[in-house]
């Protein structure tokens, strides 16, 4: 059965589930595999629970019943079916990738575009080879524009994703030293993220670009990308802006040649977020969202995904950025915390994952930056900090931190919480 025939079945049963615990009546169950599970084993159960069809990729689980559809590879079928669905919508599709800030930027862009359009956008961080197809299946006739986030941890990841997303325009937020164990080097990061530029260049599509970022500008020049709309922090860009304050929330202003200064008070922590804000403004203006609508969207966006958010507890105020961490995002978070005009600072920092042979070097840089910033009340979590000499308190894991907090809970502090998701520092706010 080819994809067009399979799509006809999908049109008659337009709900795909990959979880046998969630089988809506009349849906299609697609048997994905993982390191510790095989969806093929649950095909019979899915039918019993109400699915109209099951898609499997192992013959022993295809019972001969027409409700069992045998394919060569379920994940490939999932992605090809999602691409077929995407091709039924002739709407702008904004593709977003980058080392840092892509999820926040996606949220801001979607909020801005949502002032004018019915927007379909990536939920949470569904940005991998399973999450992206799930996102594409969310497209409906009501949608007027789509914003799709794409992540990568290995060479070729973005190239594969854009083949299914088929973005009509896009942007790379930045490139940094992350997932080096998978990419091999910083050049590997640039090459993989640049696969979005490769696709957009081949289709002569529009690229939104941070003109302050030398790496991105070089990557665009290497690919002879001519259709650029720039943003940055000087007047040589199509959209430019500057930070007014961070006390603790970012307050900034922006303008263009056509529009005078607009001042925006945000609910985001971090001066580095001005780049994400300017990206959203630039894309909004391109799609004719009015400046007042853009300001309204940015001023009312409140983060809720453990990224650049301020949480106030009964005892402290927390700067929570505990979803992920890599050298560039860690450096930005520490620098922003250094310049924040607030009293009684404390930092709880978790180790950074997937850095391979440069891991010790990069964690040493974190300690060096903390010392240069004059931050004294610092707790470091994870084995990667174990052999780095410093006077800071060290913990093997988050459970040890929890025990320490029971014995010595801080009060009236501003506390930065930053680390890779695997360190599980997101468990700490309720204890602080």
PAMAR-85223 format. One line per 5 residues: number of its first residue (from 1); for each residue x, y, z of N, C-alpha, C. Coordinates in steps of 0.001 Angstrom, whole numbers. Example, Ala and Ser with C-alpha at 12.3 -4.5 7.8 and 13.67 -1.06 7.14 Angstrom:
1) 13190 -5690 7800 12300 -4500 7800 13200 -3300 7800 | 12850 -2250 7080 13670 -1060 7140 12900 30 7870 $
% end
This chain:
1) 843 -1185 0 0 0 0 886 1246 0 | 680 2132 -990 1510 3331 -1041 928 4412 -129 | 1683 5513 6 1306 6559 954 -12 7227 577 | -256 7404 -718 -1508 8051 -1135 -2720 7205 -749 | -2606 5883 -882 -3703 4996 -472 -3881 5017 1042 $
6) -2752 5024 1742 -2804 5055 3196 -3396 6381 3688 | -3100 7442 2962 -3631 8740 3365 -5154 8793 3192 | -5669 8090 2206 -7117 8032 2028 -7776 7362 3242 | -7121 6340 3769 -7629 5702 4989 -7564 6691 6151 | -6451 7440 6216 -6297 8434 7288 -7390 9501 7201 $
11) -7732 9934 5987 -8773 10954 5838 -10120 10481 6369 | -10352 9193 6254 -11603 8628 6785 -11523 8399 8295 | -10294 8281 8800 -10070 8046 10232 -8945 8976 10691 | -9207 10275 10808 -8150 11282 10950 -7565 11468 12349 | -7360 10367 13038 -6646 10419 14319 -5646 9277 14342 $
16) -4362 9623 14524 -3328 8600 14637 -2825 8584 16071 | -2758 7409 16655 -2203 7257 17989 -1002 6321 17938 | -8 6618 18744 1161 5737 18850 1226 5134 20258 | 177 5352 21036 126 4877 22421 -1089 3969 22589 | -848 2699 22862 -1952 1734 22976 -2832 2010 24191 $
21) -2370 2899 25080 -3208 3275 26233 -4206 4364 25863 | -4017 4946 24683 -4891 6038 24229 -5360 5717 22813 | -6497 5036 22732 -7001 4566 21442 -8431 5056 21224 | -8590 6290 20746 -9937 6806 20483 -10680 5924 19471 | -11972 5872 19620 -12805 5072 18724 -12598 5519 17283 $
26) -12295 4547 16390 -12137 4846 14973 -10778 5393 14577 | -9831 5421 15495 -8501 5962 15194 -7604 4912 14543 | -6392 5335 14183 -5394 4445 13595 -4232 4323 14573 | -3877 3096 14927 -2728 2866 15802 -1512 2580 14946 | -439 3315 15195 802 3116 14449 1864 2590 15408 $
31) 2429 1439 15087 3287 695 16017 4747 1143 15925 | 5075 2172 16672 6471 2624 16726 7272 1733 17673 | 8599 1752 17481 9499 993 18347 10443 1952 19054 | 10872 1527 20247 11852 2291 20996 12869 1360 21599 | 13761 1924 22406 14814 1113 23009 14245 43 23934 $
36) 13102 321 24541 12551 -614 25517 11103 -1025 25223 | 10627 -755 24004 9248 -1152 23682 9118 -1440 22188 | 8107 -2213 21863 7788 -2550 20476 6278 -2446 20307 | 5842 -1384 19618 4416 -1141 19440 3693 -2255 18726 | 4412 -3067 17934 3770 -4171 17225 3049 -5116 18192 $
41) 3615 -5263 19375 3065 -6205 20354 1707 -5759 20890 | 1369 -4509 20661 120 -3971 21216 -945 -3728 20136 | -703 -4238 18936 -1639 -4015 17832 -3020 -4600 18132 | -3056 -5838 18615 -4345 -6472 18922 -5104 -5676 19993 | -4377 -5246 20997 -4981 -4481 22084 -5575 -3174 21567 $
46) -4871 -2537 20632 -5347 -1269 20077 -6675 -1461 19357 | -6801 -2544 18612 -8064 -2827 17922 -9182 -3099 18927 | -8850 -3841 19961 -9852 -4156 20988 -10364 -2891 21681 | -9478 -1896 21795 -9850 -666 22492 -10606 320 21613 | -10686 27 20301 -11501 888 19451 -10856 1412 18193 $
51) -9578 1130 17981 -8938 1582 16745 -9566 889 15541 | -9654 1630 14435 -10217 1065 13211 -9162 280 12437 | -7910 748 12505 -6789 100 11808 -5558 131 12699 | -4645 -804 12432 -3323 -751 13050 -2277 -870 11946 | -1231 -93 12056 -126 -136 11095 1056 -782 11804 $
56) 1537 -1907 11277 2627 -2671 11884 3738 -2866 10854 | 4946 -3219 11342 6042 -3459 10411 6732 -4802 10645 | 6020 -5731 11327 6515 -7095 11491 5403 -8061 11102 | 5736 -9002 10210 4728 -9889 9631 3959 -10690 10670 | 4644 -11096 11720 3960 -11953 12708 2814 -11249 13406 $
61) 2793 -9905 13337 1719 -9151 13994 662 -8689 13009 | 827 -9027 11709 -191 -8712 10699 -1028 -9961 10486 | -2245 -9957 10983 -3043 -11195 11088 -3815 -11563 9825 | -3629 -10816 8750 -4386 -11133 7546 -5690 -10389 7459 | -6163 -9905 8561 -7351 -9058 8631 -7030 -7734 7937 $
66) -7980 -7178 7178 -7727 -5917 6470 -7472 -4748 7413 | -7807 -4927 8681 -7538 -3855 9640 -6056 -3772 9991 | -5297 -4812 9671 -3849 -4809 9892 -3151 -4365 8609 | -2429 -3280 8675 -1709 -2771 7508 -221 -2968 7737 | 403 -3785 6903 1830 -4090 7051 2666 -3140 6195 $
71) 3639 -2485 6803 4548 -1587 6083 5975 -2015 6376 | 6919 -1445 5628 8317 -1817 5816 8878 -1257 7112 | 8556 -14 7409 9062 623 8625 8031 1635 9125 | 7568 1457 10345 6479 2301 10851 6901 3758 11015 | 8111 4006 11489 8541 5384 11688 8638 6121 10368 $
76) 9196 5466 9353 9273 6081 8024 7876 6353 7481 | 6985 5402 7655 5598 5579 7209 4946 6748 7937 | 5191 6842 9231 4646 7931 10047 5060 9280 9483 | 6345 9416 9150 6861 10682 8647 6357 10967 7225 | 6302 9950 6390 5827 10148 5015 4340 10488 4994 $
81) 3599 9886 5894 2164 10181 5979 1956 11614 6483 | 2805 12029 7431 2729 13402 7936 3063 14403 6837 | 4056 14079 6002 4392 14972 4887 3241 15054 3890 | 2605 13933 3627 1454 13935 2720 351 14831 3273 | 148 14763 4587 -853 15614 5218 -459 17080 5109 $
86) 816 17384 5372 1283 18767 5289 1076 19344 3891 | 1240 18508 2845 1128 18988 1467 -305 19342 1080 | -1257 19022 1919 -2646 19399 1651 -2958 20816 2142 | -1934 21522 2641 -2150 22865 3188 -1199 23854 2523 | -1759 24728 1719 -946 25740 1041 -911 27010 1893 $
91) -234 26896 3023 -118 28014 3952 1363 28236 4251 | 1733 29423 4738 3122 29638 5144 3487 28703 6296 | 4678 28126 6210 5196 27278 7279 6557 27823 7687 | 6646 28307 8913 7886 28876 9434 8667 27776 10147 | 9859 27457 9652 10706 26449 10272 11721 27108 11202 $
96) 11859 26593 12414 12775 27174 13391 13672 26092 13984 | 14985 26353 13968 15927 25487 14672 16991 26374 15301 | 17961 25753 15973 19024 26505 16624 19505 25777 17859 | 20660 26180 18378 21207 25543 19569 20447 25981 20816 | 20269 27281 20972 19572 27825 22134 18405 28699 21680 $
101) 17365 28737 22495 16285 29684 22278 15237 29291 21272 | 15355 28104 20653 14393 27787 19591 12976 27581 20124 | 12857 26968 21319 11512 26758 21863 10894 28082 22308 | 11673 28916 22995 11163 30229 23401 10814 31069 22186 | 11679 31061 21175 11410 31830 19953 10158 31324 19262 $
106) 10007 30003 19195 8797 29425 18592 7548 29895 19314 | 7610 29927 20651 6468 30377 21442 6174 31855 21186 | 7213 32680 21125 7027 34116 20900 6508 34394 19495 | 7080 33722 18508 6624 33895 17124 5157 33504 17007 | 4794 32389 17630 3408 31914 17563 2463 32885 18259 $
111) 2914 33461 19376 2079 34439 20081 1862 35682 19239 | 2917 36152 18588 2811 37337 17738 1904 37070 16539 | 2146 35977 15836 1324 35650 14669 -123 35383 15073 | -312 34879 16296 -1657 34587 16784 -2521 35816 16982 | -1902 37006 16973 -2677 38250 17056 -3484 38486 15775 $
116) -3068 37845 14679 -3728 38069 13380 -4248 36787 12741 | -3546 35675 13001 -3845 34431 12278 -4272 33313 13231 | -4889 32289 12634 -5090 31022 13320 -3805 30212 13110 | -3038 30027 14177 -1696 29458 14072 -1654 28029 14608 | -1055 27135 13848 -714 25810 14357 775 25846 14671 $
121) 1151 25473 15901 2565 25521 16249 2949 24338 17125 | 4212 24013 17111 4745 22897 17891 4394 23059 19361 | 3816 22020 19940 3498 22041 21355 4699 21534 22165 | 4985 22223 23259 6117 21802 24087 7397 21800 23285 | 8131 20704 23392 9370 20564 22617 9290 19332 21708 $
126) 8143 19136 21079 7969 18023 20140 8720 18335 18841 | 10059 18256 18908 10845 18733 17776 11753 17680 17165 | 11528 16377 17507 12396 15342 16939 11661 14559 15850 | 12229 13410 15455 11659 12690 14307 10322 12028 14599 | 9903 12001 15865 8546 11569 16205 7670 12786 16488 $
131) 8211 13751 17209 7445 14940 17567 7058 15801 16384 | 7946 15921 15399 7631 16753 14226 6468 16178 13423 | 6458 14862 13100 5271 14317 12427 3987 14512 13234 | 4065 14331 14548 2881 14558 15379 2393 15997 15241 | 3352 16914 15170 3005 18328 14988 2308 18548 13654 $
136) 2839 17973 12596 2256 18163 11260 838 17612 11187 | 570 16535 11893 -780 15973 11892 -1783 16883 12598 | -1295 17891 13315 -2185 18850 13984 -2732 19897 13021 | -2179 19953 11810 -2680 20908 10817 -4145 20622 10492 | -4941 21692 10472 -6359 21556 10158 -6771 22673 9210 $
141) -7932 22548 8561 -8369 23570 7591 -8497 24970 8191 | -8646 25071 9505 -8777 26386 10136 -7455 27148 10192 | -6347 26426 10121 -5039 27054 10267 -4680 27916 9069 | -4128 29089 9361 -3699 30024 8317 -2186 30125 8190 | -1489 29641 9199 -29 29673 9196 456 28645 10218 $
146) 1671 28122 10021 2222 27120 10935 3635 27520 11352 | 3980 27191 12590 5326 27419 13107 5824 26080 13650 | 6877 25547 13042 7348 24206 13383 8788 24268 13877 | 8995 23786 15091 10330 23728 15691 10994 22401 15347 | 12292 22466 15026 13046 21264 14680 14328 21202 15497 $
151) 14542 20079 16183 15740 19904 16990 16688 18903 16350 | 17914 18874 16843 18914 17967 16286 19961 17637 17338 | 20454 16412 17314 21570 16019 18172 22614 15202 17410 | 22360 14955 16117 23298 14201 15281 23332 14793 13870 | 24430 14607 13154 24512 15102 11776 23366 14558 10926 $
156) 22797 15410 10105 21733 14998 9187 20335 15095 9755 | 20202 15358 11068 18872 15393 11690 17970 16452 11075 | 18491 17664 10865 17668 18742 10319 17329 18476 8861 | 18292 17949 8125 18036 17634 6706 16847 16684 6581 | 16788 15675 7441 15684 14721 7398 14362 15381 7759 $
161) 14387 16252 8768 13145 16870 9224 12577 17854 8206 | 13439 18661 7576 12913 19647 6626 12301 18969 5406 | 12737 17755 5118 12153 17032 3987 10683 16713 4236 | 10271 16670 5498 8877 16401 5829 8112 17684 6148 | 8789 18622 6798 8140 19886 7146 7926 20765 5921 $
166) 8903 20776 5009 8876 21616 3814 8541 23071 4161 | 9391 23710 4987 9114 25096 5388 9154 26057 4207 | 8335 27078 4260 8328 28105 3211 9223 29283 3578 | 9639 29355 4847 10587 30353 5325 11117 29834 6654 | 12137 30490 7187 12641 29955 8444 13792 30725 9025 $
171) 14259 30227 10179 15359 30887 10874 16111 29902 11753 | 17395 30187 11945 18227 29512 12934 18474 30532 14036 | 18103 30219 15267 18261 31194 16343 19732 31500 16600 | 20558 30463 16653 21997 30593 16875 22632 29221 16742 | 23943 29164 16807 24668 27888 16823 25660 27940 17979 $
176) 25730 26861 18741 26616 26835 19893 27170 25446 20132 | 27982 25335 21172 28666 24076 21491 27743 23198 22341 | 26848 22491 21664 25912 21593 22345 25861 20268 21604 | 25534 19187 22319 25458 17840 21734 26740 17489 20976 | 27889 17943 21480 29143 17707 20760 29481 16224 20683 $
181) 28976 15447 21624 29203 14004 21568 28551 13412 20332 | 27415 13982 19916 26738 13513 18714 27231 14178 17451 | 27477 15494 17521 27902 16248 16329 29389 16103 16028 | 30184 15799 17058 31616 15630 16845 32425 16894 17038 | 31877 18036 16670 32596 19305 16776 31615 20453 16574 $
186) 32098 21665 16832 31267 22845 16595 30958 22976 15110 | 31914 22601 14260 31660 22628 12810 30532 21680 12442 | 30451 20555 13167 29350 19623 12941 28015 20222 13323 | 28010 21025 14399 26786 21729 14804 26350 22678 13687 | 27282 23491 13202 26952 24469 12171 26460 23789 10890 $
191) 27102 22698 10524 26701 21988 9305 25278 21450 9429 | 24965 20866 10603 23646 20271 10788 22555 21331 10889 | 22760 22349 11715 21771 23428 11787 21631 24117 10434 | 22761 24221 9716 22746 24863 8397 21958 24109 7350 | 21554 22882 7658 20738 22121 6707 19383 22785 6488 $
196) 18927 23587 7455 17712 24387 7216 17996 25447 6159 | 19140 26116 6257 19532 27083 5231 19667 26413 3869 | 20235 25202 3849 20391 24474 2581 19045 24314 1893 | 18049 23890 2663 16718 23666 2095 16105 24975 1617 | 16189 26010 2443 15575 27291 2091 16284 27932 894 $
201) 17598 27763 821 18347 28304 -316 17947 27609 -1609 | 17775 26286 -1547 17417 25523 -2746 16046 25902 -3274 | 15154 26335 -2384 13803 26721 -2810 13637 28234 -2898 | 14764 28968 -2783 14754 30437 -2840 13742 31018 -1860 | 13741 30444 -663 12796 30882 373 13437 31939 1270 $
206) 12607 32581 2041 13030 33691 2883 13670 33196 4176 | 14770 33864 4574 15452 33547 5823 15440 34770 6730 | 15022 34582 7973 15113 35612 9005 16393 35345 9777 | 17231 36369 9974 18569 36100 10502 19027 37182 11469 | 19706 36730 12527 20302 37634 13508 21619 38157 12933 $
211) 21625 39408 12506 22801 39981 11850 23969 40161 12809 | 23718 40098 14118 24803 40202 15099 25600 38910 15213 | 25056 37825 14692 25681 36514 14834 26572 36226 13627 | 27877 36327 13820 28826 36151 12720 28727 34769 12096 | 28513 33751 12924 28429 32385 12397 27246 32250 11434 $
216) 26085 32773 11832 24908 32662 10984 25085 33441 9684 | 25661 34629 9781 25866 35439 8583 26829 34753 7614 | 27869 34133 8153 28806 33397 7302 28133 32188 6666 | 27324 31492 7445 26620 30319 6928 25671 30709 5799 | 24993 31848 5942 24083 32318 4896 24861 32731 3649 $
221) 25998 33391 3862 26816 33838 2722 27379 32642 1961 | 27808 31618 2683 28350 30423 2042 27326 29748 1145 | 26055 29900 1471 24987 29261 702 24339 30208 -298 | 24925 31385 -430 24416 32389 -1385 22931 32683 -1171 | 22542 32802 106 21157 33148 416 20966 34644 212 $
226) 20081 34999 -668 19868 36404 -1009 18640 37005 -331 | 17660 36173 -48 16415 36679 540 16524 36648 2066 | 17124 37708 2621 17342 37809 4052 16560 38984 4635 | 15961 38768 5787 15427 39867 6592 16181 39812 7911 | 16863 40907 8255 17782 40902 9381 17201 41577 10616 $
231) 17685 41124 11761 17384 41787 13026 18658 41784 13872 | 18722 42682 14820 19910 42763 15659 19843 43955 16585 | 21017 44363 17065 21040 45420 18061 21730 46690 17559 | 21738 46879 16237 22202 48166 15702 21338 48562 14502 | 21503 49804 14067 20617 50349 13043 20860 49856 11636 $
236) 21792 48921 11452 22052 48393 10116 21143 47225 9765 | 20209 46909 10659 19301 45773 10445 17921 46263 10024 | 17113 45332 9525 15735 45679 9178 14925 45971 10438 | 15225 45233 11508 14599 45474 12812 15720 45502 13844 | 15739 46532 14680 16786 46560 15695 16205 46980 17036 $
241) 16947 46633 18096 16447 46924 19428 17569 46994 20438 | 17228 47335 21672 18218 47428 22727 17573 47152 24069 | 18381 46603 24977 17912 46305 26322 17822 47598 27126 | 16710 47757 27829 16558 48903 28729 16944 48498 30147 | 16430 47358 30607 16750 46900 31957 16394 45425 32111 $
246) 16926 44822 33189 16567 43464 33604 16481 43479 35126 | 15339 43808 35663 15231 44000 37111 13969 43410 37714 | 13734 42111 37658 14567 41130 36974 14104 40822 35551 | 12871 41283 35169 12353 40946 33851 12960 41843 32771 | 13107 41273 31601 13646 42013 30464 12684 43114 30019 $
251) 13215 44307 29917 12506 45436 29329 13375 45949 28196 | 12776 46110 27003 13567 46528 25855 12746 47432 24944 | 13396 47966 23933 12672 48731 22925 13168 48338 21542 | 12300 48506 20547 12632 48118 19175 12092 49150 18203 | 12658 49132 16994 12173 50022 15946 12626 49513 14578 $
256) 12087 50144 13535 12508 49914 12150 12611 51283 11488 | 12967 51298 10228 12996 52572 9514 11598 53176 9405 | 10584 52327 9376 9205 52802 9221 8515 53097 10544 | 8957 52436 11617 8296 52589 12914 9279 53134 13937 | 8829 54121 14709 9653 54693 15762 9739 53712 16935 $
261) 10470 54089 17982 10722 53191 19105 9435 52705 19766 | 9402 51392 20018 8331 50759 20783 8964 50134 22016 | 8444 50467 23201 8981 49937 24449 8130 48766 24920 | 8792 47677 25323 8084 46454 25707 8605 45950 27048 | 7708 45758 27995 8040 45137 29280 7612 43676 29221 $
266) 8559 42758 29334 8257 41337 29183 8152 40639 30534 | 7765 39361 30476 7760 38501 31656 8862 37452 31561 | 9884 37732 30764 11002 36808 30596 12229 37307 31345 | 12954 36369 31921 14222 36665 32569 15340 36545 31526 | 16290 37471 31540 17463 37298 30685 17571 38303 29567 $
271) 18651 39075 29581 18881 40033 28504 19074 39339 27168 | 19560 38068 27200 19768 37311 25971 18456 37080 25221 | 17327 37204 25914 16037 36986 25257 15655 38106 24296 | 16433 39194 24273 16125 40242 23300 16254 39700 21881 | 17191 38774 21646 17324 38178 20311 16059 37415 19929 $
276) 15502 36661 20875 14280 35915 20601 13098 36853 20364 | 13047 37938 21131 11998 38939 20952 12091 39598 19572 | 13299 39991 19187 13484 40651 17890 13157 39705 16736 | 13458 38423 16914 13096 37438 15886 11589 37394 15698 | 10848 37357 16813 9385 37309 16735 8826 38582 16116 $
281) 9406 39734 16462 8966 41005 15882 9189 41004 14376 | 10362 40555 13962 10718 40547 12535 9770 39678 11726 | 9491 38486 12231 8576 37586 11523 7158 38151 11536 | 6751 38713 12652 5416 39320 12727 5240 40440 11727 | 6217 41330 11639 6139 42446 10691 6082 41941 9251 $
286) 6852 40898 8956 6827 40350 7592 5426 39879 7208 | 4713 39333 8181 3358 38841 7905 2295 39892 8261 | 2726 41149 8305 1814 42297 8439 1024 42322 9744 | 1622 41799 10798 1031 41993 12123 1366 43425 12553 | 391 44145 13072 595 45541 13435 1528 45656 14648 $
291) 2351 46720 14699 3273 46894 15827 2586 46831 17187 | 1405 47423 17308 701 47400 18585 287 45977 18966 | -75 45181 17963 -427 43784 18224 809 42992 18652 | 1943 43273 18015 3194 42608 18371 3556 42909 19824 | 3506 44188 20191 3817 44582 21563 2893 43883 22560 $
296) 1622 43825 22218 635 43190 23096 981 41722 23317 | 1346 41028 22246 1675 39603 22352 2902 39384 23219 | 3932 40190 23018 5178 40011 23761 5025 40385 25229 | 4252 41421 25502 4052 41843 26885 3212 40848 27680 | 2382 40098 26998 1481 39173 27678 1949 37722 27647 $
301) 3098 37473 27009 3614 36100 26996 4246 35786 28349 | 3767 34719 28979 4304 34287 30271 4849 32865 30107 | 6150 32672 30299 6733 31335 30109 6247 30365 31169 | 6110 29113 30771 5657 28093 31719 6316 26749 31422 | 7513 26803 30853 8168 25575 30399 9581 25421 30953 $
306) 9827 25960 32151 11144 25905 32781 12215 26598 31966 | 11798 27605 31191 12752 28367 30398 12582 29858 30712 | 13614 30460 31235 13668 31916 31444 12464 32443 32219 | 12018 31691 33222 10845 32136 33952 11196 32434 35417 | 10459 33354 36006 10640 33720 37400 9500 33126 38211 $
311) 9852 32364 39230 8853 31790 40126 9055 32377 41517 | 7982 32842 42100 8052 33381 43458 7421 32390 44420 | 8228 31897 45370 7731 30964 46367 7492 31717 47669 | 7136 30991 48714 6908 31622 50015 8201 32163 50614 | 9341 31634 50114 10613 31995 50736 11590 32713 49800 $
316) 11506 32447 48487 12519 32949 47561 11914 33309 46206 | 12734 33927 45386 12381 34160 43996 13366 33371 43129 | 12825 32549 42237 13633 31596 41486 13709 31974 40014 | 14913 31970 39481 15119 32120 38045 15278 30709 37496 | 14203 30162 36940 14179 28750 36563 14470 28586 35072 $
321) 15584 27940 34774 15952 27622 33390 16513 26204 33388 | 15695 25278 33889 16179 23942 34220 15850 22892 33173 | 15365 23338 31997 14999 22320 31005 16226 21769 30298 | 17190 22647 30006 18358 22180 29269 19532 23100 29548 | 20727 22625 29214 21921 23439 29413 23031 22976 28494 $
326) 23735 23922 27912 24943 23674 27134 25876 24850 27381 | 27114 24796 26930 28069 25865 27269 27593 27277 26952 | 26995 27484 25797 26589 28841 25441 25392 29317 26251 | 24403 28446 26474 23242 28867 27263 23607 29031 28732 | 24520 28200 29233 24969 28330 30615 25713 29653 30815 $
331) 26588 29984 29868 27337 31236 29964 26396 32436 29945 | 25385 32384 29085 24430 33486 28992 23626 33625 30282 | 23230 32500 30872 22437 32533 32099 23251 33097 33259 | 24520 32699 33359 25363 33197 34455 25627 34683 34288 | 25909 35119 33063 26169 36540 32820 24931 37369 33118 $
336) 23773 36884 32703 22546 37622 32988 22297 37704 34492 | 22561 36612 35197 22376 36598 36649 23350 37573 37317 | 24539 37659 36756 25542 38587 37307 25057 40029 37242 | 24456 40409 36121 24084 41814 35932 22700 42139 36487 | 21946 41124 36893 20619 41391 37474 20761 42241 38736 $
341) 20012 43318 38780 20083 44245 39909 19142 43782 41014 | 19532 42685 41674 18723 42117 42752 19660 41696 43889 | 19144 41614 45120 19992 41246 46265 20039 39742 46507 | 20998 39303 47318 21062 37946 47868 20951 36870 46774 | 21974 36775 45977 21964 35824 44869 22538 34463 45277 $
346) 21922 33423 44726 22402 32051 44906 22201 31312 43592 | 23107 30398 43258 22977 29630 42011 23075 28141 42312 | 22145 27367 41759 22206 25903 41800 22312 25449 40350 | 23490 24959 39988 23773 24641 38583 24049 23153 38410 | 23364 22543 37445 23576 21138 37142 24540 20967 35984 $
351) 25142 19804 35902 26100 19528 34830 25429 19562 33464 | 26265 19740 32439 25807 19779 31054 26115 18433 30391 | 25147 17872 29684 25324 16553 29084 25770 16582 27636 | 26201 15419 27159 26501 15165 25746 27597 16070 25193 | 28643 16325 25996 29743 17161 25526 30983 16361 25148 $
356) 30948 15041 25373 32051 14205 24932 33376 14578 25577 | 34425 14573 24766 35772 14760 25294 36064 16176 25771 | 35213 17146 25447 35444 18523 25904 34642 18837 27168 | 34016 17826 27752 33139 18058 28893 33886 18694 30071 | 35056 18147 30437 35802 18701 31580 36183 20154 31309 $
361) 36661 20421 30109 37053 21785 29733 35885 22754 29852 | 34704 22363 29383 33550 23254 29396 33019 23466 30823 | 33094 22448 31665 32647 22624 33044 33646 23476 33834 | 34919 23389 33480 35908 24282 34091 35600 25733 33743 | 35180 25968 32498 34831 27324 32083 33646 27868 32885 $
366) 32705 26997 33217 31560 27418 34020 32036 27905 35385 | 32911 27125 36020 33435 27502 37333 34233 28798 37232 | 35038 28916 36180 35825 30144 35988 34919 31363 35858 | 33833 31214 35107 32913 32329 34913 32208 32694 36224 | 31828 31687 36992 31193 31939 38285 32124 32721 39207 $
371) 33390 32330 39215 34354 33004 40078 34607 34437 39601 | 34700 34614 38281 34914 35956 37727 33713 36859 37982 | 32521 36255 38052 31301 37024 38279 31132 37408 39748 | 31969 36824 40607 31876 37144 42022 30724 36465 42732 | 30170 35403 42119 29078 34664 42765 29672 33698 43786 $
376) 29284 33835 45025 29883 33038 46094 28991 31896 46560 | 27695 32127 46593 26770 31108 47091 26307 30237 45920 | 27126 29230 45613 26885 28389 44433 26912 26925 44831 | 25903 26162 44348 25875 24724 44509 25999 24089 43122 | 26925 23148 42978 27161 22473 41704 26702 21023 41811 $
381) 25964 20555 40808 25348 19228 40884 25798 18365 39707 | 26352 17186 40003 26726 16242 38957 28197 15877 38986 | 28504 14688 38494 29876 14173 38515 30846 14996 37675 | 30332 15702 36667 31226 16465 35787 31923 17604 36527 | 31362 18029 37654 31996 19088 38449 32941 18530 39518 $
386) 32933 17216 39700 33610 16592 40837 35104 16922 40903 | 35797 16873 39767 37251 17033 39761 37708 18453 39448 | 36786 19391 39468 37148 20781 39183 37350 21511 40504 | 38568 22006 40751 38856 22649 42049 38119 23971 42219 | 37409 24097 43317 36723 25338 43662 36186 25221 45071 $
391) 35740 26319 45627 35229 26322 46998 33722 26129 47067 | 33077 25952 45916 31627 25811 45892 31199 24451 46444 | 29980 24390 46973 29423 23113 47438 29112 22228 46239 | 29422 20951 46376 29205 20014 45270 28301 18872 45719 | 27463 18442 44776 26513 17365 45046 26562 16382 43876 $
396) 26411 15113 44198 26449 14095 43145 25174 14115 42310 | 24044 14379 42946 22772 14337 42224 21751 15216 42933 | 20572 15322 42342 19541 16204 42883 19002 15704 44222 | 19085 14401 44472 18610 13867 45750 19454 14394 46899 | 20765 14520 46690 21631 15087 47719 21302 16560 47956 $
401) 20935 17269 46887 20539 18669 47026 19277 18776 47868 | 18333 17900 47627 17084 17913 48392 17354 17733 49886 | 18257 16822 50209 18587 16587 51612 19227 17822 52226 | 20104 18482 51460 20770 19687 51955 19768 20809 52192 | 18756 20883 51340 17743 21935 51481 16876 21719 52715 $
406) 16668 20452 53068 15895 20167 54280 16622 20696 55518 | 17957 20610 55477 18751 21028 56623 19069 22513 56614 | 19090 23097 55409 19526 24499 55312 18806 25176 54148 | 17553 25524 54367 16776 26141 53292 17047 27644 53234 | 17406 28162 52056 17643 29602 51936 16341 30399 52013 $
411) 16444 31643 52450 15300 32542 52527 15671 33891 51935 | 14700 34508 51283 14863 35861 50728 16010 35958 49737 | 16178 34912 48926 17214 34900 47896 16596 34941 46500 | 17380 35435 45557 17135 35194 44139 18015 34007 43765 | 17409 32928 43273 18153 31691 43042 18067 31295 41569 $
416) 19214 31188 40919 19284 30706 39546 19349 29188 39564 | 18438 28537 38853 18426 27079 38727 18618 26744 37258 | 19750 26154 36927 20088 25905 35520 20854 24595 35404 | 20458 23735 34464 21174 22482 34240 20495 21658 33177 | 21171 20623 32717 20564 19719 31747 19370 19007 32368 $
421) 18394 18691 31553 17152 18089 32033 17410 16793 32796 | 18458 16055 32399 18764 14770 33025 19165 14908 34490 | 19599 16104 34906 19990 16333 36296 18751 16504 37180 | 17618 16812 36584 16317 16886 37261 16221 18025 38279 | 16876 19147 37986 16771 20293 38887 15369 20888 38888 $
426) 14546 20515 37910 13166 21007 37875 12375 20509 39086 | 12940 19570 39851 12280 19086 41047 12487 20003 42251 | 13373 20996 42110 13751 21808 43254 12809 22960 43611 | 12180 23631 42626 11370 24802 42994 10372 24583 44119 | 9730 23435 44173 8734 23201 45212 9369 23083 46608 $
431) 10694 22918 46644 11392 22809 47930 12021 24126 48359 | 11969 25130 47489 12629 26397 47762 11617 27513 48092 $
% end
